[in-house]
Amino acid sequence: MKKGTLRLFLLFIAIIMTIIVRIMAESTHYVSPDSTYYLSASNHLMKGDGLIATDPTAPDKNVYFAVWPAGYPCCIALVGLLTGTSALAASKIVNIIFLGLIFGLLFLWFRDKSWFVALYFCSFGMLEVYSYSWSEAPFLFFTLFLCYTVFKDLEKDLGPRLFFQLFICLVALFLFRYAGLIYYIGVGLLLLYFIYNKKWLKAGYYFSALFLASVGVCSYLLLNKAMSGHYTGIGDRVQLAQESWSQFIVLLIQGLWNQFTLARQYFFSGEMDNLYGILLLVQILVVGVLIYFKKKWTTPFLKSIEVKGLLAFALFYLVCIVVLRRIQPFDAFDYRIMAPFSLPLFIALFGRMTAPDASDYFEKVKPWVVGFMLLSLVVNLPKQYLMEWVRGLF
């Protein structure tokens, strides 16, 4: 096994162990109200009751599961049946499986430097996403797989594979989150680009994938309407009050700030403790080092089409989610909502640093970035829980 592959594998194991310990130490086992609804649907599927879940407002009543798409509870039920585990344990296994798939995708993408790119998963936001029983875990894989498919096709024509990979990504993104429809717009824009450039065969693959996936989406939404009375089950959700523009902008700034402060232990909303302050200073120091050694990097940062594309995917999602959040208030701009924005962004940043034309720069900054990201991983371990566990051994 090559050194880079071994490092990627060891990093994957370290992150898995961190997630497992966090889940064991947390009293709720990282189960939110949304998670409870997912797990309820999964339990009913495992029992053969169909796609229903316990109504949160009436515990003695079951309702058709339409508030979210069925992809995540179906995955949990399948893993639960195959492994004989509970829905809760199966949900954590599903998250780990999709995290492994992302690491495999990063290996195909960046090869011997993939371990460095994967360091982003040591950040607080990513650890939270993969600790909770949320559909964002598989959703992020298909987000990156869509990016990978588009860029690899631009680099080397994929032929008919392009259609199949686009179709799978589009269907999966919708089945894990209704917000996956955002990427249908993005793929539609790419379709128009290829039509404009008269690349008819490629445009045909894009059109076929988008058309067939859209037919599936319409069929699914019509089924939701027939079963629940709402296309997306939104009538069953708690409706949040619309904020003022000033409040909305503050929430957005908080969300962006949290996505760019990687090493922390909570969602920062104005209250700063000593540890947060120290970690922030360390990150500022690392950013300073990255800027200082920029003289070792003589080629343009945006030279790579993959970097441009990843940044475009990130910004496109951010703009869409901000507009949707303003039209229809839902969750805050936390690590869950913002993950599809920040993941492509940091994959682009970390991946660009590993490019051959930045080799001198990479060697200078590598120890600083690795040290900081591993510090983030260690900080997010439940230290008191581990100390009590060690004491119990003696």
Helices and strands as residue ranges (DSSP letters): H 3-25, H 33-47, E 52-55, E 58-64, H 71-83, H 87-110, G 111-113, H 114-117, G 118-122, H 124-131, H 136-155, H 160-176, G 178-180, H 181-196, H 200-228, G 234-236, H 245-260, H 274-292, G 293-296, G 301-303, H 305-327, H 335-353, G 356-358, H 359-379, H 383-393
